[in-house]
Amino acid sequence: MPKPRVTAEQRRVVEERAQGCCEYCLNQARFSSQPFAVEHIIPTIKGGETTLDNLALSCQGCNNHKYDKIEGFDPVGKKTAPLYQPRRQKWSDHFVWNYDCTLIIGITPTGRATVEALHLNREGLVNLRRLLYAARKHPPVR
């Protein structure tokens, strides 16, 4: 049986709720060269449903790195930890910006595992953040 696809209405709600930002790395869609995806926080292959509380807006980089993962490796605790879930958790409880807002720092096992698994500090993103910070357009106001 085919899995339900994200509807146009679900996509609209997810995009509006996310305020135009990737819900993982906070990359802003208006400055991205690639379209954003509506992704399943708990992948359908792992039992996730196509419902609003299991959908998040994701840039292509985060979406590609996340794929079907629900956990990652916490390099500090040296064990696996669940990945950040934007519908159930608050971003600022798991992440902070460094002094010039170019790097996302995980402050919990979930935060650190998510930074590692989704490569939240990819070179291209760090460079974009640096330019946007200098132009006073980063970090996004949420």
N, C-alpha and C positions, 0 to 999 in steps of 0.2 A: 504494500500500500504506500503510495507516495506521501512524503511528509508535507504538511501545509507550508505554503510560501508566505513570506511577509507581505501583507496587503499594503496598498498605497496609503490607506488611513493609518495603519500601524507605523509605517515609515514616517509619515508626517508628524505623528505624536512623538516618536523617538527623536527625530531631528529637533523638534521644538523643545522637548524636555532637556536635551543635551546642550541647548543654546549654541549650536554650531561648532561644538568641540568634540574631539575624540574623548570618550569617557575614561580612557586609560591614561594616555600621555598628554591630554589637554591640547593637542595640536588643533589649530583653528582651521576649519574647512575653507574659509575665505582666503587663506594663504596657501592652500594645498594645491599641488599640481595634479592630484588624483582624486577621484570621487570617493566619498566615505561610504562605508557599508553599514547595514544594520545587521549586527551579529547576535548569535545566541550565546548568552553568558554561560549557561550549561548547554553544551552542544547537543543537538538532536540525537547524535549517535550515542550519547551518554544519558539519554532520557529527557533532555530538555525539550520544552514545548515552545511553540511559536505564539507566545503570549507577551503582552506588554511588560510584565515583570521579569521576563527572561530575555529581553532584547535591549541592546545597547548600541549607540553610535560609535563606530570605530574607524580610524584611519586605516588605509590599506596596510601599512607597516605593522600596526598592532594586530589587525585582523589576521594577517598572514602568519605572524609569529605565534599567535594564540592558537589558531587552527582548532584542534579538538581538546586542548589542555584545560584542566580544571585545577591543577596544582603545578608547582614548580619547586626548584631547589633554593632554599634560603642559605646563602653563602656564610652567614654569620652563625646561625644555629646548626649548620651542617646537616640539615634534614629537609624533607619535603614539607611544603606548607600550601594551603589552599590559595588560589589566585584571588585577587581583588574582585569583588562582585558589586558593580555600580548600583544595582537596585537595592542591595541590602546593607551596604557599607558606605561610609562617608570618606571621600578621597583624602581629606586632610587628617583623618585618623591614621592613615597608613603611609602618607607621603608628605614630603616638604620639598621646597626648592632650595638649591644652594644659594650663595650670596648674590649671584648675578642672574638667577633664574634660568640658567642654561641646563642644569642637571636636576633630574628628579631623584631624590634620595628616599629609599624605603626605610621607614622607622619601626616597622613591625615585621615579623616573619612573613606575613602575607604581602606587605609592601615590598620587601626585598626580593621575595620569590617572583613577584609580578614584574619588578624592574628587570630582573634577569631573564625571565621567560619571554617577555614581550619586547625585550631590547628597547626599553623606554628612553634610553639615552643614545639612540642611533646617531651616527655622525651627522647625517643630513638634518635631523631634527635639532641637534645641538647647534649647528650652524644657523639654522632658521631662527631658533630661539634667540641667539646672540644678536642677529640683525633686528628682529622684532623688538627685543628689549631696548636696544639703542634707539629705536623709533618710537618707544613708549607704547607699543601695541602688544606687549607680552609681560607678564602672564595675563591670560584672559580674565576679564572681570566676570565672575560667576556668582 
